[in-house]
Amino acid sequence: MACTFSSLKYPGRAPEGHILLRAFVGGSLQPELFSDDDRTMEKNVRDELAALLAVTALPQFARVWRHPNSMPQYHVGHDARVKRIELELQKFATLSLAGSAYHGVGIADCVRTGEEAAETIIKGIS
Ligand SMILES: Cc1cc2nc3c(=O)[nH]c(=O)nc-3n(C[C@H](O)[C@H](O)[C@H](O)COP(=O)(O)OP(=O)(O)OC[C@H]3O[C@@H](n4cnc5c(N)ncnc54)[C@H](O)[C@@H]3O)c2cc1C
């Protein structure tokens, strides 16, 4: 589904002259790939990286981690549904929602909604 260059995002993730790549496989649109064994998954990723990035050297190491059903899926109408939920929440001054299910799945979105939720609750109790 995607590949990020972790060692470009954050310093110290790979020694000089090397790159740490993180590839994502499966997701809600290709759940069948999730049942591949680690070796097959790694080989498929390496084949795709060879085609996309011309990376043909064998990696110094590769690890597979599985996170089943870990990403919220926003369907058509998500925005309106969240607005309706938030309207209902206004009845409860000290109840707030935060996290990946509402306004974006990125860490920055989760932190922002967490801060906003905390501020709403503080206002509600003060
Ligand atoms: C493989 C993967 C890679 C990702 N990479 C990136 C990235 O590079 N950059 C980026 O910005 N975002 C990335 N994301 C997205 C981001 O990490 C998540 O959207 C974000 O961490 C979700 O935060 P959250 O607080 O909503 O949920 P979570 O981090 O899942 O926190 C929910 C917490 O609630 C706890 N919990 C659940 N149920 C209960 C219960 N009943 N009682 C008590 N506690 C409970 C859980 O144990 C968990 O600690 C990635 C996500 C995945 C899955």
Ligand as a Chemical Component Dictionary entry (heavy atoms), coordinates in Angstrom:
data_LIG
# 
_chem_comp.id                   LIG 
_chem_comp.type                 NON-POLYMER 
_chem_comp.pdbx_formal_charge   0 
_chem_comp.three_letter_code    LIG 
# 
loop_
_chem_comp_atom.comp_id 
_chem_comp_atom.atom_id 
_chem_comp_atom.alt_atom_id 
_chem_comp_atom.type_symbol 
_chem_comp_atom.charge 
_chem_comp_atom.model_Cartn_x 
_chem_comp_atom.model_Cartn_y 
_chem_comp_atom.model_Cartn_z 
_chem_comp_atom.pdbx_ordinal 
LIG C1  C1  C 0 1.065   0.131  11.402 1  
LIG C2  C2  C 0 0.719   1.576  11.615 2  
LIG C3  C3  C 0 1.631   2.550  11.262 3  
LIG C4  C4  C 0 1.327   3.904  11.446 4  
LIG N1  N1  N 0 2.249   4.849  11.102 5  
LIG C5  C5  C 0 1.977   6.153  11.326 6  
LIG C6  C6  C 0 2.953   7.164  11.018 7  
LIG O1  O1  O 0 4.053   6.885  10.548 8  
LIG N2  N2  N 0 2.628   8.461  11.256 9  
LIG C7  C7  C 0 1.433   8.822  11.791 10 
LIG O2  O2  O 0 1.194   10.015 12.005 11 
LIG N3  N3  N 0 0.491   7.886  12.087 12 
LIG C8  C8  C 0 0.740   6.568  11.873 13 
LIG N4  N4  N 0 -0.207  5.622  12.164 14 
LIG C9  C9  C 0 -1.505  6.055  12.691 15 
LIG C10 C10 C 0 -1.426  6.372  14.157 16 
LIG O3  O3  O 0 -0.393  5.624  14.770 17 
LIG C11 C11 C 0 -2.759  5.988  14.841 18 
LIG O4  O4  O 0 -3.859  6.518  14.104 19 
LIG C12 C12 C 0 -2.775  6.566  16.242 20 
LIG O5  O5  O 0 -1.719  6.043  17.013 21 
LIG C13 C13 C 0 -4.093  6.249  16.919 22 
LIG O6  O6  O 0 -4.086  6.851  18.196 23 
LIG P1  P1  P 0 -5.313  6.679  19.151 24 
LIG O7  O7  O 0 -4.929  7.345  20.433 25 
LIG O8  O8  O 0 -6.582  7.096  18.479 26 
LIG O9  O9  O 0 -5.472  5.113  19.350 27 
LIG P2  P2  P 0 -4.453  4.080  19.991 28 
LIG O10 O10 O 0 -3.033  4.536  19.865 29 
LIG O11 O11 O 0 -4.844  2.750  19.418 30 
LIG O12 O12 O 0 -4.795  4.156  21.529 31 
LIG C14 C14 C 0 -5.963  3.575  22.040 32 
LIG C15 C15 C 0 -5.594  3.065  23.429 33 
LIG O13 O13 O 0 -6.788  2.642  24.088 34 
LIG C16 C16 C 0 -6.535  1.418  24.712 35 
LIG N5  N5  N 0 -7.833  0.744  24.829 36 
LIG C17 C17 C 0 -8.567  0.158  23.859 37 
LIG N6  N6  N 0 -9.692  -0.330 24.363 38 
LIG C18 C18 C 0 -9.686  -0.050 25.669 39 
LIG C19 C19 C 0 -10.598 -0.296 26.738 40 
LIG N7  N7  N 0 -11.744 -0.931 26.539 41 
LIG N8  N8  N 0 -10.273 0.145  27.968 42 
LIG C20 C20 C 0 -9.116  0.809  28.197 43 
LIG N9  N9  N 0 -8.213  1.078  27.211 44 
LIG C21 C21 C 0 -8.498  0.650  25.981 45 
LIG C22 C22 C 0 -5.574  0.682  23.804 46 
LIG O14 O14 O 0 -4.859  -0.297 24.496 47 
LIG C23 C23 C 0 -4.672  1.840  23.356 48 
LIG O15 O15 O 0 -3.600  2.044  24.249 49 
LIG C24 C24 C 0 0.069   4.269  11.990 50 
LIG C25 C25 C 0 -0.856  3.285  12.350 51 
LIG C26 C26 C 0 -0.540  1.945  12.167 52 
LIG C27 C27 C 0 -1.541  0.900  12.573 53 
# 
loop_
_chem_comp_bond.comp_id 
_chem_comp_bond.atom_id_1 
_chem_comp_bond.atom_id_2 
_chem_comp_bond.value_order 
_chem_comp_bond.pdbx_ordinal 
LIG C1  C2  SING 1  
LIG C2  C3  SING 2  
LIG C2  C26 DOUB 3  
LIG C3  C4  DOUB 4  
LIG C4  N1  SING 5  
LIG C4  C24 SING 6  
LIG N1  C5  DOUB 7  
LIG C5  C6  SING 8  
LIG C5  C8  SING 9  
LIG C6  O1  DOUB 10 
LIG C6  N2  SING 11 
LIG N2  C7  SING 12 
LIG C7  O2  DOUB 13 
LIG C7  N3  SING 14 
LIG N3  C8  DOUB 15 
LIG C8  N4  SING 16 
LIG N4  C9  SING 17 
LIG N4  C24 SING 18 
LIG C9  C10 SING 19 
LIG C10 O3  SING 20 
LIG C10 C11 SING 21 
LIG C11 O4  SING 22 
LIG C11 C12 SING 23 
LIG C12 O5  SING 24 
LIG C12 C13 SING 25 
LIG C13 O6  SING 26 
LIG O6  P1  SING 27 
LIG P1  O7  DOUB 28 
LIG P1  O8  SING 29 
LIG P1  O9  SING 30 
LIG O9  P2  SING 31 
LIG P2  O10 DOUB 32 
LIG P2  O11 SING 33 
LIG P2  O12 SING 34 
LIG O12 C14 SING 35 
LIG C14 C15 SING 36 
LIG C15 O13 SING 37 
LIG C15 C23 SING 38 
LIG O13 C16 SING 39 
LIG C16 N5  SING 40 
LIG C16 C22 SING 41 
LIG N5  C17 SING 42 
LIG N5  C21 SING 43 
LIG C17 N6  DOUB 44 
LIG N6  C18 SING 45 
LIG C18 C19 SING 46 
LIG C18 C21 DOUB 47 
LIG C19 N7  SING 48 
LIG C19 N8  DOUB 49 
LIG N8  C20 SING 50 
LIG C20 N9  DOUB 51 
LIG N9  C21 SING 52 
LIG C22 O14 SING 53 
LIG C22 C23 SING 54 
LIG C23 O15 SING 55 
LIG C24 C25 DOUB 56 
LIG C25 C26 SING 57 
LIG C26 C27 SING 58 
# 
